[in-house]
Amino acid sequence: MNKNEILKRPNGKYWTHEDVQALDEAVMYTDLFVIALRIIDRMPKENLTQICGPITTGGKGSRDENIKEFNKAIFFFISKGENIFDQMPFQDAMERLSKDVEGYDTRILEHFYLPLFRSGKIKKLKFLPDWEGSKGANWEHKQIEILNIPFENLSNDWHLSNYEKRGVSADKEDVHAAIKNIYQGLFPGSFCKIMPDIAGDPEYCTILHADGAGTKSSLAYVAWKETGNLSVWKDVAQDSIVMNLDDVLAVGAIEGPMYLSGNIGRNKDLIPGEVITEIINGTEEFLEEMRDLGINIESAGGETADVGDLVRTIIIDNTLVVRMKIKDIINASNIHAGNYIVGLSSFGKATYENAYNGGMGSNGLTSARHDVLCNEYITKYPESFDPKLLESKEPLVYCGKYHIKDIAPEFFENDVAYKDTIIGDLIRSKTRTYAPVIKETLETIEREEILGMIHCSGGAQTKVLKYVNNVHIIKDNMFPKPPLFNIIQSQSGTSWNEMYKVFNMGHRYELYVKSKETAEKIIEISQSFDVDAQIIGRVEAYEGKKLTIKTEHGEFVY
């Protein structure tokens, strides 16, 4: 590991050029120990933790794979906000000093790690899985027991968040890997896949987009059972539509006509016809509202399937198709250095909404409902979750303290008027559409002024990283967090770093524009609909892609 590699690591800020040089010049393990103490003395003192585990023996079966696992753990826990001593920069020097020793060089343990443990500066150790097969890790385990240093033996799924342990992924890396070789459409890197025109007109293109309400339908099921209010199903109908509509808005598709086809899969024994009626009526009512606001969208029918052996309650999806002129496409891959970022608020009450919106959208619902709602619902509604989750050693199912009808006024310091909104309504707030705002924006501002638009859905504030290259996205003027997300975090204990990957945290739509003047025009348009908006950041040049989010809880780099 060279000097630049060390200085670029998460804890590289605690190293100096002199430390790196001393590393290269070290002739004994005690020299390395002295350097380590210097690094540690520059670090925060509270809860300093070290990762332990196999390197040369045991573990993943090879040194290189074990080193990868160490790096993965160090980067992971630092990203979660933990105070981790990173010993990996010492590894090359240790191997240099032990190259003439046959077998395992115990001096590494006796003259580097033991003095480190005895210094009292390391407050806790985390042992990677399969540490038992490693001579060094076994020795470390015995020593810290003698020294009474707290430790944790990590499980095989140590790297998974509770969100992932529930079977959900904000990154969907496996899905992206599966489709990476598929034709990317006319504009690779655009927010939606854009296909040649279905009618064969070379000046036009076709967008066929599919999405849905996800597990929000499971929350709606519990809310319906608890309150008897059938209208919750109309709200989920809107959720599913908006997840399609606001995605195609992001490439500039606003003219229409748009055609929507629905797909409902239900467990007939639990979801009666009256629920299906509410969903269909809710679909038609929302489409009519959109048409009244100038969004030309029509229903093209759909499919309802009884699939009780596949679906526990109900799943609600839609597919949207629209043609548009190729010259009007807004391609997010054009986002570049110098752009201003305008964020559109996800919470509050827009002029076209009939109730306070908590800002949830249709992403992160698996985490929100399980982390906030109480365990009473485990026995009342076992059909609302995967029973395998109950096999986990840690609580993953309905592990919060709130009932659907509870309120949490203490979180509404800045939204006092809505402090009596019940928890169930907060979490299942209808997914806000930005269609009226985007429509007026594109009718008022020249499209070349807008380089890209991002619907911050799956992946939340990190979503933009899917579409950009050679830029550093800096979000340093975020909206105040709406009460809902403070409630979720207080109940779950989720790191703030993870919160910004799973939840929109206050704004769900972004426009990347050329000038501050354009940004200010968009803000004025958005605020005319009572949708708050502000410049939330900027774009700088960078080799590769990077996102930095600066918040009151720290600075998070993705």
C-alpha positions as CSV (number, residue, x, y, z in Angstrom):
1,M,0.0,0.0,0.0
2,N,1.7,3.2,-1.2
3,K,1.5,6.7,0.4
4,N,-1.4,7.9,-1.7
5,E,-3.4,4.7,-1.0
6,I,-2.9,5.2,2.7
7,L,-3.8,8.9,2.7
8,K,-7.0,8.1,0.7
9,R,-8.3,5.5,3.1
10,P,-11.2,6.6,5.3
11,N,-8.8,7.3,8.2
12,G,-6.1,8.6,6.0
13,K,-6.7,12.1,7.6
14,Y,-5.0,10.8,10.8
15,W,-1.8,10.0,8.9
16,T,1.1,12.4,7.9
17,H,3.7,12.0,5.2
18,E,6.2,11.4,8.0
19,D,4.2,8.5,9.3
20,V,4.1,6.9,5.9
21,Q,7.9,7.4,5.6
22,A,8.5,5.9,9.0
23,L,6.4,2.9,8.0
24,D,8.8,2.3,5.1
25,E,11.8,2.7,7.3
26,A,10.7,0.5,10.2
27,V,13.1,-2.3,11.2
28,M,11.2,-3.7,14.1
29,Y,7.6,-4.4,15.1
30,T,8.0,-2.0,18.0
31,D,8.7,0.8,15.4
32,L,5.3,0.0,13.9
33,F,3.7,0.1,17.3
34,V,5.1,3.6,17.9
35,I,3.6,4.8,14.6
36,A,0.2,3.2,15.5
37,L,0.2,5.0,18.8
38,R,0.8,8.3,17.0
39,I,-2.2,7.6,14.6
40,I,-4.4,6.6,17.5
41,D,-3.6,9.7,19.5
42,R,-4.9,11.8,16.7
43,M,-8.2,9.9,16.6
44,P,-11.3,10.4,18.7
45,K,-10.8,8.5,22.0
46,E,-14.4,7.3,22.5
47,N,-15.2,3.7,21.7
48,L,-12.1,3.1,19.6
49,T,-12.6,-0.3,18.0
50,Q,-10.3,-2.7,16.1
51,I,-11.3,-5.4,13.6
52,C,-9.6,-8.8,14.2
53,G,-9.7,-11.9,12.2
54,P,-7.8,-14.3,9.9
55,I,-5.1,-13.0,7.4
56,T,-2.5,-15.6,6.7
57,T,-4.4,-18.7,8.1
58,G,-8.0,-19.6,8.2
59,G,-10.9,-17.4,7.1
60,K,-11.6,-17.1,3.4
61,G,-8.7,-19.5,2.6
62,S,-6.2,-17.1,1.2
63,R,-4.3,-14.0,2.3
64,D,-5.7,-11.8,-0.5
65,E,-9.3,-12.8,0.2
66,N,-8.8,-12.3,4.0
67,I,-7.4,-8.8,3.3
68,K,-10.4,-8.0,1.2
69,E,-12.7,-9.1,4.1
70,F,-10.7,-6.9,6.5
71,N,-10.9,-3.9,4.2
72,K,-14.6,-4.5,3.7
73,A,-15.2,-4.6,7.4
74,I,-13.1,-1.5,8.2
75,F,-14.8,0.6,5.4
76,F,-18.2,-0.7,6.4
77,F,-18.1,0.1,10.1
78,I,-16.4,3.5,9.5
79,S,-19.2,4.3,7.1
80,K,-21.7,3.5,9.9
81,G,-20.0,6.2,12.0
82,E,-18.0,3.9,14.2
83,N,-14.5,4.9,15.5
84,I,-12.3,2.2,13.9
85,F,-8.5,1.8,14.1
86,D,-7.4,0.8,10.6
87,Q,-4.4,-1.5,10.9
88,M,-4.3,-2.4,7.2
89,P,-1.7,0.3,6.2
90,F,0.8,-1.7,8.5
91,Q,0.2,-5.0,6.7
92,D,2.9,-4.5,4.0
93,A,5.5,-3.5,6.5
94,M,4.6,-6.5,8.7
95,E,5.1,-8.9,5.8
96,R,8.4,-7.2,4.9
97,L,9.7,-7.7,8.5
98,S,8.5,-11.3,8.6
99,K,9.7,-12.4,5.2
100,D,12.8,-14.4,6.5
101,V,10.8,-16.2,9.3
102,E,9.6,-19.7,8.6
103,G,6.0,-20.3,9.6
104,Y,4.0,-17.8,11.6
105,D,5.9,-14.8,13.0
106,T,4.6,-14.4,16.5
107,R,6.6,-11.2,16.9
108,I,3.6,-9.5,15.1
109,L,1.5,-10.4,18.1
110,E,3.9,-9.9,20.9
111,H,5.5,-6.6,19.8
112,F,2.7,-4.9,17.9
113,Y,-0.8,-6.1,18.9
114,L,-0.1,-7.0,22.6
115,P,1.4,-3.6,23.4
116,L,-1.6,-2.0,21.5
117,F,-4.1,-3.9,23.7
118,R,-2.2,-3.2,26.9
119,S,-2.1,0.5,26.0
120,G,-5.8,0.8,27.0
121,K,-6.5,2.8,23.9
122,I,-8.4,0.1,22.1
123,K,-11.8,-0.1,23.8
124,K,-13.4,-2.9,21.8
125,L,-12.6,-5.6,19.2
126,K,-14.8,-7.1,16.5
127,F,-13.9,-10.6,15.3
128,L,-14.7,-11.5,11.7
129,P,-16.4,-14.9,11.1
130,D,-14.2,-18.0,11.1
131,W,-11.6,-16.4,13.3
132,E,-11.3,-19.7,15.1
133,G,-9.2,-21.1,12.2
134,S,-6.6,-18.4,12.5
135,K,-3.6,-18.8,14.9
136,G,-3.3,-15.0,15.3
137,A,-6.9,-14.4,15.9
138,N,-7.1,-17.2,18.5
139,W,-4.1,-15.6,20.3
140,E,-5.8,-12.2,20.2
141,H,-9.0,-13.6,21.5
142,K,-7.2,-15.1,24.5
143,Q,-5.3,-12.0,25.2
144,I,-8.3,-9.7,25.3
145,E,-10.1,-12.1,27.6
146,I,-7.1,-11.8,30.0
147,L,-7.1,-8.0,29.6
148,N,-10.9,-7.8,30.0
149,I,-11.3,-5.9,26.7
150,P,-14.9,-6.1,25.4
151,F,-15.3,-8.0,22.1
152,E,-17.9,-9.0,19.6
153,N,-17.9,-12.1,17.4
154,L,-19.5,-11.0,14.1
155,S,-22.1,-13.2,12.5
156,N,-21.9,-14.2,8.8
157,D,-24.3,-11.4,7.9
158,W,-22.4,-8.7,9.8
159,H,-22.2,-6.5,6.7
160,L,-26.0,-6.4,6.2
161,S,-28.2,-3.7,7.5
162,N,-31.5,-4.6,9.1
163,Y,-33.0,-3.4,5.8
164,E,-31.0,-6.0,3.9
165,K,-31.7,-8.7,6.5
166,R,-35.4,-8.2,5.8
167,G,-34.7,-9.1,2.2
168,V,-34.5,-5.6,0.7
169,S,-31.7,-3.8,-1.0
170,A,-31.3,-0.1,-1.6
171,D,-28.5,-0.8,-4.1
172,K,-29.9,-3.8,-6.0
173,E,-26.4,-4.6,-7.1
174,D,-27.4,-8.1,-8.2
175,V,-30.2,-6.8,-10.4
176,H,-27.9,-4.2,-12.0
177,A,-25.4,-6.9,-12.7
178,A,-28.0,-9.1,-14.3
179,I,-29.1,-6.4,-16.8
180,K,-25.7,-4.8,-17.5
181,N,-25.4,-6.5,-20.9
182,I,-28.9,-5.8,-22.1
183,Y,-29.5,-3.1,-24.7
184,Q,-29.5,0.2,-22.9
185,G,-31.8,2.0,-25.3
186,L,-31.3,5.2,-27.4
187,F,-29.8,7.2,-24.5
188,P,-27.7,5.0,-22.2
189,G,-27.5,6.7,-18.8
190,S,-30.9,8.3,-19.0
191,F,-33.2,8.0,-16.0
192,C,-35.6,5.8,-18.0
193,K,-34.9,3.4,-20.8
194,I,-35.8,5.1,-24.1
195,M,-36.6,2.9,-27.1
196,P,-37.0,3.7,-30.8
197,D,-40.5,4.9,-31.6
198,I,-43.1,2.2,-31.7
199,A,-44.7,4.0,-34.7
200,G,-41.4,4.2,-36.6
201,D,-41.2,8.0,-36.6
202,P,-37.4,8.9,-36.5
203,E,-38.2,12.1,-34.6
204,Y,-39.9,10.3,-31.8
205,C,-39.1,7.7,-29.2
206,T,-41.1,5.5,-26.9
207,I,-40.8,5.0,-23.1
208,L,-42.4,1.9,-21.6
209,H,-41.9,2.0,-17.8
210,A,-43.0,-0.4,-15.0
211,D,-43.0,0.2,-11.2
212,G,-45.3,-0.2,-8.2
213,A,-46.1,0.6,-4.6
214,G,-43.8,-2.2,-3.2
215,T,-44.5,-3.2,0.4
216,K,-46.6,-0.1,1.0
217,S,-49.5,-2.4,0.2
218,S,-48.6,-4.5,3.3
219,L,-48.7,-1.3,5.4
220,A,-52.1,-0.4,3.9
221,Y,-53.3,-3.9,4.7
222,V,-52.5,-3.4,8.4
223,A,-54.0,0.1,8.4
224,W,-57.2,-1.1,6.8
225,K,-57.5,-3.9,9.3
226,E,-56.9,-1.6,12.2
227,T,-59.1,1.3,11.1
228,G,-61.6,-0.3,8.8
229,N,-60.9,2.6,6.4
230,L,-61.1,1.3,2.8
231,S,-59.8,4.5,1.3
232,V,-56.3,3.5,2.3
233,W,-56.4,1.4,-0.9
234,K,-57.1,4.4,-3.1
235,D,-54.0,6.0,-1.6
236,V,-51.9,2.9,-2.6
237,A,-53.3,3.2,-6.1
238,Q,-51.8,6.7,-6.3
239,D,-48.5,5.4,-4.9
240,S,-48.1,2.9,-7.7
241,I,-49.0,5.4,-10.4
242,V,-46.7,8.1,-9.2
243,M,-43.7,5.7,-9.1
244,N,-44.2,5.4,-12.8
245,L,-45.3,8.9,-13.7
246,D,-42.5,10.7,-11.8
247,D,-39.9,8.4,-13.3
248,V,-40.8,9.3,-16.9
249,L,-41.0,13.0,-15.9
250,A,-37.3,12.7,-15.2
251,V,-36.5,12.3,-18.9
252,G,-38.8,15.2,-19.8
253,A,-41.9,13.2,-20.8
254,I,-44.8,15.5,-19.9
255,E,-46.8,16.1,-23.0
256,G,-48.7,12.8,-23.4
257,P,-50.9,11.1,-24.2
258,M,-49.7,8.6,-21.6
259,Y,-51.4,5.2,-21.2
260,L,-51.4,3.3,-17.9
261,S,-51.9,-0.4,-17.5
262,G,-52.4,-1.9,-14.0
263,N,-51.4,-5.3,-12.6
264,I,-52.8,-6.6,-9.3
265,G,-51.7,-9.8,-7.7
266,R,-53.8,-10.8,-4.6
267,N,-54.5,-13.5,-2.1
268,K,-58.2,-13.8,-2.6
269,D,-58.8,-15.2,0.8
270,L,-57.6,-12.0,2.4
271,I,-58.3,-9.3,-0.2
272,P,-62.0,-9.2,-1.1
273,G,-63.5,-7.6,-4.1
274,E,-64.3,-4.4,-2.3
275,V,-60.6,-3.7,-1.9
276,I,-60.1,-4.3,-5.7
277,T,-62.9,-1.8,-6.3
278,E,-61.2,0.8,-4.2
279,I,-57.9,0.4,-6.0
280,I,-59.6,0.7,-9.4
281,N,-61.7,3.7,-8.4
282,G,-58.6,5.3,-6.8
283,T,-56.7,4.8,-10.0
284,E,-59.4,6.5,-12.1
285,E,-59.8,9.3,-9.6
286,F,-56.1,10.1,-9.5
287,L,-55.8,10.0,-13.3
288,E,-58.7,12.5,-13.5
289,E,-57.0,14.8,-11.0
290,M,-53.9,14.7,-13.2
291,R,-55.8,15.5,-16.3
292,D,-57.4,18.5,-14.5
293,L,-53.8,19.6,-13.8
294,G,-52.8,19.3,-17.5
295,I,-51.2,15.8,-17.4
296,N,-52.7,13.8,-20.3
297,I,-52.8,10.3,-18.8
298,E,-55.5,7.6,-19.5
299,S,-56.2,4.1,-18.1
300,A,-55.6,1.3,-20.6
301,G,-57.0,-1.4,-18.3
302,G,-55.0,-4.1,-16.7
303,E,-54.9,-7.5,-15.0
304,T,-56.0,-8.9,-11.6
305,A,-54.6,-12.3,-10.7
306,D,-55.5,-14.5,-7.8
307,V,-52.1,-15.8,-6.7
308,G,-52.5,-16.7,-3.1
309,D,-49.7,-19.3,-3.1
310,L,-47.3,-16.5,-4.2
311,V,-48.5,-13.3,-2.6
312,R,-49.2,-13.0,1.1
313,T,-51.7,-10.1,0.8
314,I,-51.5,-8.0,-2.3
315,I,-49.1,-6.3,-4.7
316,I,-50.0,-3.4,-6.9
317,D,-48.0,-2.5,-10.0
318,N,-48.4,-0.4,-13.1
319,T,-46.9,0.1,-16.5
320,L,-46.9,3.4,-18.2
321,V,-46.2,4.1,-21.9
322,V,-45.6,7.4,-23.6
323,R,-44.2,8.7,-26.9
324,M,-42.1,11.9,-27.0
325,K,-39.8,13.8,-29.4
326,I,-36.2,12.8,-29.2
327,K,-35.1,16.4,-29.2
328,D,-36.9,16.9,-25.9
329,I,-35.2,14.2,-24.0
330,I,-33.5,15.2,-20.8
331,N,-30.6,12.8,-20.2
332,A,-29.2,12.5,-16.7
333,S,-25.9,11.3,-18.0
334,N,-25.3,14.9,-19.1
335,I,-25.0,16.2,-15.5
336,H,-21.6,17.8,-15.3
337,A,-19.4,20.1,-13.2
338,G,-20.8,23.5,-12.6
339,N,-24.4,22.4,-12.3
340,Y,-26.6,23.7,-9.5
341,I,-28.9,21.1,-7.8
342,V,-32.5,22.1,-7.0
343,G,-34.3,19.9,-4.5
344,L,-38.1,19.7,-4.3
345,S,-39.5,18.9,-0.9
346,S,-41.2,15.6,-0.2
347,F,-43.3,16.8,2.8
348,G,-45.8,19.4,3.7
349,K,-49.1,20.1,1.8
350,A,-49.0,21.0,-1.9
351,T,-51.9,22.9,-3.4
352,Y,-53.0,19.8,-5.2
353,E,-52.9,17.6,-2.1
354,N,-55.8,17.2,0.3
355,A,-53.8,16.3,3.5
356,Y,-50.4,16.8,5.1
357,N,-47.7,14.6,3.4
358,G,-45.2,13.0,5.8
359,G,-42.7,12.6,2.8
360,M,-42.5,8.8,2.8
361,G,-42.9,8.1,-0.9
362,S,-42.9,4.4,-1.8
363,N,-39.4,3.4,-0.8
364,G,-38.1,2.2,2.6
365,L,-41.5,1.0,3.7
366,T,-40.1,-2.4,4.8
367,S,-37.9,-0.6,7.3
368,A,-40.4,2.1,8.2
369,R,-43.2,-0.2,9.2
370,H,-41.2,-2.8,11.0
371,D,-39.0,-0.3,12.9
372,V,-41.8,2.0,13.9
373,L,-44.9,-0.2,14.5
374,C,-45.2,-2.4,17.6
375,N,-44.9,-6.2,18.1
376,E,-48.6,-6.5,18.7
377,Y,-49.0,-6.8,15.0
378,I,-46.9,-9.9,14.8
379,T,-49.7,-12.0,16.2
380,K,-52.6,-10.0,14.8
381,Y,-51.4,-9.9,11.2
382,P,-48.8,-12.7,10.6
383,E,-49.9,-12.6,6.9
384,S,-48.3,-9.1,6.6
385,F,-44.7,-10.2,6.7
386,D,-42.3,-13.1,5.9
387,P,-42.4,-15.5,8.8
388,K,-38.7,-16.4,8.2
389,L,-37.8,-13.0,9.6
390,L,-38.9,-14.4,13.1
391,E,-36.0,-16.9,12.9
392,S,-33.4,-14.1,13.2
393,K,-31.5,-13.7,16.4
394,E,-32.3,-10.0,16.4
395,P,-35.7,-8.4,16.2
396,L,-36.6,-7.6,12.6
397,V,-40.5,-7.7,12.7
398,Y,-42.6,-4.9,14.1
399,C,-40.0,-3.9,16.7
400,G,-41.0,-0.3,17.3
401,K,-43.3,1.1,20.0
402,Y,-46.2,2.7,18.0
403,H,-49.7,1.6,17.1
404,I,-51.2,2.7,13.8
405,K,-53.4,5.2,15.6
406,D,-50.8,6.7,17.9
407,I,-49.4,10.2,17.5
408,A,-45.9,11.5,18.2
409,P,-46.3,15.3,18.7
410,E,-42.8,15.6,20.3
411,F,-41.3,15.3,16.8
412,F,-43.3,18.2,15.3
413,E,-41.5,21.2,16.6
414,N,-41.4,22.8,13.2
415,D,-44.8,21.4,12.0
416,V,-47.0,22.0,15.0
417,A,-50.1,22.3,12.9
418,Y,-49.8,18.6,12.0
419,K,-48.7,17.2,15.4
420,D,-51.9,15.2,15.7
421,T,-51.3,13.2,12.5
422,I,-51.5,9.5,13.4
423,I,-48.4,7.4,12.8
424,G,-50.2,5.2,10.3
425,D,-51.1,8.2,8.2
426,L,-47.5,9.6,8.4
427,I,-45.9,6.4,7.2
428,R,-48.4,5.7,4.4
429,S,-48.7,9.3,3.2
430,K,-49.5,9.3,-0.5
431,T,-46.4,9.4,-2.7
432,R,-46.3,13.0,-3.9
433,T,-46.3,13.6,-7.6
434,Y,-44.2,16.5,-8.9
435,A,-45.9,16.4,-12.3
436,P,-47.6,19.9,-12.0
437,V,-44.3,21.4,-10.9
438,I,-42.2,19.7,-13.7
439,K,-44.9,20.5,-16.3
440,E,-44.8,24.2,-15.6
441,T,-41.0,24.2,-15.3
442,L,-40.6,22.6,-18.8
443,E,-43.2,25.0,-20.3
444,T,-41.3,28.0,-18.7
445,I,-37.7,27.2,-18.9
446,E,-35.7,26.1,-22.0
447,R,-34.9,22.4,-21.7
448,E,-31.2,22.9,-22.5
449,E,-31.0,24.7,-19.2
450,I,-31.8,21.4,-17.4
451,L,-29.0,18.8,-17.6
452,G,-30.8,16.1,-15.7
453,M,-33.6,15.2,-13.3
454,I,-33.5,12.6,-10.6
455,H,-36.4,10.9,-8.9
456,C,-34.8,10.0,-5.5
457,S,-36.7,6.7,-5.1
458,G,-34.8,3.4,-4.6
459,G,-31.4,4.4,-3.3
460,A,-32.8,7.7,-2.0
461,Q,-30.2,10.4,-1.8
462,T,-27.6,8.2,-3.5
463,K,-29.8,7.5,-6.5
464,V,-27.9,10.0,-8.7
465,L,-24.8,7.9,-8.6
466,K,-26.4,5.4,-11.0
467,Y,-26.5,8.0,-13.8
468,V,-23.3,10.1,-13.6
469,N,-19.6,9.8,-14.3
470,N,-16.6,12.0,-13.6
471,V,-18.4,14.2,-11.2
472,H,-18.5,14.9,-7.4
473,I,-22.1,15.5,-6.3
474,I,-22.1,17.7,-3.2
475,K,-25.3,18.2,-1.3
476,D,-24.5,20.6,1.5
477,N,-27.8,22.5,2.0
478,M,-30.3,19.8,2.7
479,F,-33.9,20.4,3.8
480,P,-34.6,20.1,7.5
481,K,-35.6,16.5,8.2
482,P,-39.4,16.0,8.3
483,P,-40.7,14.5,11.6
484,L,-41.4,11.1,10.0
485,F,-37.7,10.3,9.3
486,N,-36.7,11.4,12.8
487,I,-39.3,9.0,14.2
488,I,-38.0,6.2,12.0
489,Q,-34.4,6.8,13.1
490,S,-35.3,7.1,16.8
491,Q,-37.0,3.8,16.7
492,S,-34.6,1.9,14.6
493,G,-31.2,3.3,15.6
494,T,-30.2,3.2,11.9
495,S,-27.0,5.1,11.2
496,W,-27.6,8.4,9.5
497,N,-25.3,7.3,6.7
498,E,-27.8,4.4,6.0
499,M,-30.8,6.7,6.5
500,Y,-29.8,8.8,3.5
501,K,-29.4,5.7,1.4
502,V,-32.9,4.3,2.2
503,F,-35.1,7.4,2.8
504,N,-35.4,10.6,0.8
505,M,-34.9,12.6,4.1
506,G,-36.8,15.6,2.9
507,H,-36.6,16.0,-0.8
508,R,-37.5,13.3,-3.5
509,Y,-36.9,15.2,-6.7
510,E,-33.7,16.9,-8.0
511,L,-33.1,19.1,-11.0
512,Y,-29.5,19.7,-12.2
513,V,-29.3,23.0,-13.9
514,K,-26.8,25.3,-15.7
515,S,-27.2,28.5,-13.7
516,K,-28.3,29.9,-10.4
517,E,-30.8,32.1,-12.3
518,T,-32.5,29.0,-13.7
519,A,-32.5,27.4,-10.2
520,E,-34.2,30.4,-8.7
521,K,-36.9,30.3,-11.4
522,I,-37.6,26.6,-10.7
523,I,-37.8,27.3,-6.9
524,E,-40.3,30.1,-7.6
525,I,-42.5,27.7,-9.8
526,S,-42.3,24.9,-7.2
527,Q,-43.3,27.2,-4.3
528,S,-46.3,28.5,-6.3
529,F,-47.7,25.0,-5.7
530,D,-46.7,25.1,-2.0
531,V,-43.9,22.6,-2.7
532,D,-40.9,24.0,-1.0
533,A,-37.7,24.1,-3.1
534,Q,-34.1,25.2,-2.6
535,I,-30.6,24.9,-4.0
536,I,-29.4,21.8,-2.1
537,G,-25.9,21.6,-3.6
538,R,-23.6,21.6,-6.6
539,V,-21.6,19.5,-9.0
540,E,-17.8,19.5,-9.2
541,A,-15.3,17.8,-11.5
542,Y,-13.9,14.5,-10.2
543,E,-12.1,11.5,-11.6
544,G,-14.8,8.8,-11.2
545,K,-18.0,9.4,-9.3
546,K,-18.5,10.6,-5.7
547,L,-21.3,11.9,-3.6
548,T,-20.9,13.9,-0.4
549,I,-23.9,14.7,1.8
550,K,-23.2,17.3,4.6
551,T,-25.7,17.2,7.4
552,E,-26.1,18.1,11.1
553,H,-25.2,14.5,11.9
554,G,-22.0,14.5,10.0
555,E,-20.5,14.3,6.5
556,F,-21.3,11.1,4.5
557,V,-19.4,10.0,1.4
558,Y,-20.7,7.5,-1.1
